[in-house]
Amino acid sequence: MAKVSINPTTLLMPVPVVMVTAADKDNKPNIITLAWVGTVCSDPPMVSISIRPSRFSNNLIKQSQEFVVNIPDESLLRQTDKCGVISGKDFDKFDEVGLTALDADKVSAPLIKECPINIECKVKRVIELGAHDMFIGEILAVHADKEVVSGSSVDISKAMPVAYCPHEYWSLKEKIGKYGFSAKG
């Protein structure tokens, strides 16, 4: 098969779709939908989120130095998308899309009750990259709905997370392998 060159762009796919919550100094919460998210360290556990400096949540997180990564399931796609296209400067997104804020254990930013997985984070570093600032957050606490937990882990088939590919949302349908399977012959 022949290869063709295309302009450099963000084609890493799929990436997780998450709703990140932050709160201002008066604990007024906001939600931003992001797909520029990833695991960056396992010990201590850390994630990164990248947000344009012009976005309302960027400043909230810079001021509070904390955030919560809320992982929505497929049933929350409409609310997730809407939180990515309206601004928290103009709307109370919790009220606008009918989501419930719950107190977190370790940070002032709220959990989103309807999301099956919530990850509380404290900012360890902010890196200005160009169009986005990357916030590296240490994971302080993880919450999961009982229904999606299997043993000591999350059952992805029950959590039903959403993936993002350029300009499209995708579901995850089935397991096609397990880590280390190729070494077993």
Beta strands, then each sheet from edge to edge (+ up, - down):
strand 1: 15-16
strand 2: 18-23
strand 3: 29-34
strand 4: 37-42
strand 5: 45-51
strand 6: 66-71
strand 7: 101-102
strand 8: 111-112
strand 9: 117-128
strand 10: 133-144
strand 11: 149-150
strand 12: 153-154
strand 13: 162-165
strand 14: 168-171
sheet 1: 1+ 13- 14+
sheet 2: 3+ 2- 6+ 9- 10+ 5- 4+
sheet 3: 7+ 8-
sheet 4: 11+ 12-
end
